[in-house]
Amino acid sequence: MELLPKLSQNLLEILDDDEYYDITIEVGNDPYVKVFHAHMVILNYRSPYLRRILSTNEKKNDGTLMNIKLSNISPESFQIILRYIYGGKLLLDECDTFDIIKILITASELSLQELIPRLQSFLINNKRLEHVLKWGIAQNPGLSSDPSSYSNDDFDALKNTLQRCIPFIKFIKFSSKEFLNKVYPYKMIIPVMLYENLIQWFLNNDYNPSNRLDPRMVKEIICKMNNNDYKPNSKLELQTVSHKINNNHNASSKSEFQTIKGINIDSKIITIQHAELISEWVDKLEIEDKVDKMKNFYEFKLIFRGSRDGFTPKRFHEICDNQSHTVAIIKVKDSNEILGGYNPIAWKSLFSYGTTDDSFIFSFRNKNINDHIISRVNVKVSAINYWPRYGPSFGNRDLILFGGDVNDFRQKYNYCKKRSYEKNIRETEGVFSVEEYEVFQIIKKN
């Protein structure tokens, strides 16, 4: 008997019913905000991300509806995803390329992992890379359709526009000729490590993807291309990839990465090279220890992102309190400066400090990861700042995220002043604004 279609229809009727909902969801940014009605029990079991959000918001017993905000998601994409959450159906036939990419990004944000490979396949089978590029160029008036005429600033503009789309493109489905003609001219918009892995793949595999790759191999190599973890059911092993890190387009230092059993990071701020260096700092590796550094990789699990979860101290503490072994990454507005800190103990909301002698703070002053400062704690009783009105903060004043009277870290109230750590991580003690910040929980890989 075919009962699932009827079940799907009934669940969609529940979604469309305005009488029995118990949560409202505000999606989008002003002035483009849409309010959706939904049911907590369904959201809780269908989306790990929404489950985490719901767990941090206590249900009131006075009849007041729970309300959550998803400002980093478009209402149009969320509406399609919400109908999938209820009915298990995803209607894409009338969506253009970028609509599908936005839906793909939304599915990733909501941790709907089963949707991601299906949407990727739909893009490959029904759309072309040219459509993605065409859309990106259209968002930047003045950009030519001929990349040979682009300046570095032009490539940077296009890269910034498409940075959330690129990881979802299955480049390995291209033939070598297609890669040369369609991808190579835009190599400067592709993340360095992904591009170098692709070059190695195409130099060693001149293949026809329709008859040379079985689905298991495709999945494995896609994970490798995008630096994601792969857990095969078979005994397939991936090789360690050796390459040069292009820190500032002219760096000569070499490093080795094991891209499958190595670092996996979803970040808008740092690269896998930053993550590897931070891993070494966590393990306090010295120069002589680095021959064994392949044993010391961590998984960087994203648990908080300002543009997704909010820039207030309340939201930070709701999601990150009681989480330990975390790395905070902060992008300073109107500069290339990146600040951060490692906290091995749990975050809390207290008018006091956390004690540890393993924490440290750091900064990267530009795109060259070798131009950095690391400062370890030397007053361990004030290593971690728990003040409820702060975000992830370290020391007495060493790295403070403070939203001022408006409780928004994007305002210019944040600062770094040497007190509890070895050295100042900025050249100035002046205040700064936060453009973006992320918190990762790190888990050592075996």
Buried (B, 14 or more C-beta within 10 A) or exposed (E): EEEEEEEBEEBBEBBEEEEEBEBBBBBBEEEEEEEBBBBBEBBBEBBEBBBBBBEBEEEEEEEEEBEBBBBBBBBBBBBBBBBBBBBBEBEBEEBEBBBBBBBBBBBBBBBBEEBBBEBBBBBBEEBEBEBBBEBBBEEEEEBEEEBEEBEEEBBEBBBEBBEBBBBBBBBBBBBBEBBEEBBBBBEBBBBBBBBBBBBBBBEEEEBEBEEEBEEEEBBBBBBBBBBBEBEBEEEEEBEEBEBEBBBEEEBEEEBEBBBBBBBBBBBBBBBBBBBBBBBBBBBEBEEEEEEEBBEBBBBBBBBBBBBBBBBBBBBBBBBBBEBBBBBBBBBBBEEEBBBBBBBBBBBBBEEEBBBBEBBBBBBBBBEBBEEBBBBBBEBBEBBBBBBEBBBBBBBBBBBBBBBEEEBBBBBEBBBBBBBBBBEBBBEEEEBBBBBBBBBBBBEEBE
